[in-house]
Amino acid sequence: MEKFFKLKENGTNIRTEFVAGITTFMTMAYILAVNPSILSASGMDPNAILTATALASFIGCICMAIFANYPFALAPGLGLNAYFAYTICGSMGYTWQFALFAVFVEGLVFIVLSLTNVREAIFNAIPLQLKKGVSVGIGLFCAFIGLQNSGLVTDNASTLVGIVNFRESFHTTGISALLAIIGLFIIAVLYVKRVKGAMLIGILLTWILGILCQVTGIYVVDPEAGFYSLIPSLSSYNIGAIASTFGQCFNFQAIDFNIVDFIIIMLSFLFVDMFDTLGTLIGVANKAKMLDENGKLPRIKQALLADAVATSIGAVLGTSTTTTFVESSSGVSEGGRTGLASVVTGALFLISLIFAPVFTTIPGFATAPALIFVGFLMISAVVEIDFTDMTESIPAYLCLLSMPLFYSISDGISVGVISYVVINLFAGKGKKIKPLMYILAVLFILKYILL
């Protein structure tokens, strides 16, 4: 492992990488429950989707480890799975086989773009200060997701978001939010005391506290409201159900589509996945101090290729776009620096096929504290932004502000790129804008107009 992953060269060891890999898995294991819940709305078998999700995640993580030796984990991404199920297969009326074919083609296009250096060129064209803004924005985005998963943040008719009312529905929403707060304090104290695996310990202790609350009647199971049992179950499910989705992206008898719709759908997948991945790589790599003095990430081509290959393989297995997860930052925060952490995460996804009901029992309020704390760790990059140069800092600010408020990494990058070009161009500093940034700005504007 030392020879392959270069542990000493990267200032890490086997124990640290294992803890990092487990922590990353724990923070993203929710996808095993959420992805089948969303994609099944398209008519696919939930058991098949769960198996495809676990296998696609395993393959993606292994590809990242082998191709790039980075601690970045992959799994079917949120957002695009909803677009897959509710828009393509819902309002547009296309079959899930058609949607899988669109994802497969998108993956092939990604592979071509990765091999021809297009995606690497885009990554390198983004100014360093804007990359810092992306990192901070992803931290805020992580924290916002954590606040939502914990139940602390709720819908509000007048202000859009607000804090939960602990007294109302205390035995479900209230106690979940309270346990998340306790979990956050546990992680914070352990991290301050430099305890290795602070976030993993925090997740497990919060989960255990939840189980105790359920046993004592403080937490009440209410499936209709989305509050399920916190006690692990070893009930089985049908792994072989994947036969119903495997290779169905090539079932052209079930794929009847309008070519214009297909191009628009494929480009939608392409834009969101490309810039979500780029944003995640920028943010997590910056947190891990992997970017060089010019803001470039070594082996970026290999990392992007792993993402692209995983997307196409995932489509063949029967799931929506597989992408690099922002939750990888939790493992990086635990010291993960090599592909060994990704291998551990991938192995746990594979093992989850056997113990799927156990892993899907991990509640959102248990993993939420880790995501909120990761937000704190990543927001520290804000001090690295040069606020004396407003042509650099204003676009970075708009970028980091947009990610959590628009609930999209790719939209945050879009705002950052467009504002960077517009501000610098009209401020008389157009010479420092790289040509590719002009192209990206135009493409982003066209995306909002046409897509």
Secondary structure, DSSP 8 states (H G I E B T S, - for coil): -HHHH-TTTTT--HHHHHHHHHHHHHHHTTHHHHHHHHHGGGT--HHHHHHHHHHHHHHHHHHHHHHH-----EEE-TTHHHIIIIIIIIIS---HHHHHHHHHHHHHHHHHHHHTTHHHHHHHHS-HHHHHHHHHHHHHHHHHHHHHHHTSEEEETTTEEEE--SSTTIIIIIHHHHHHHHHHHHHHHHHHTT-TTHHHHHHHHHHHHHHHHHHTTSS--BGGGTB---S-------GGGGGGTTTGGG-GGG----HHHHHHHHHHHHHHHHHHHHHHHHHHHHHTT-S-TTS--TTHHHHHHHHHHHHHHHHHHT-S-EEE-TTHHHHHHTT--SHHHHHHHHHHHHHTTTSHHHHTTS-HHHHHHHHHHHHHHHHGGGGGS-TT-HHHHHHHHHHHHHHHHHT-HHHHHHHHHHHHHHHHHHTT-GGGS-HHHHHHHHHHHHHHHH-
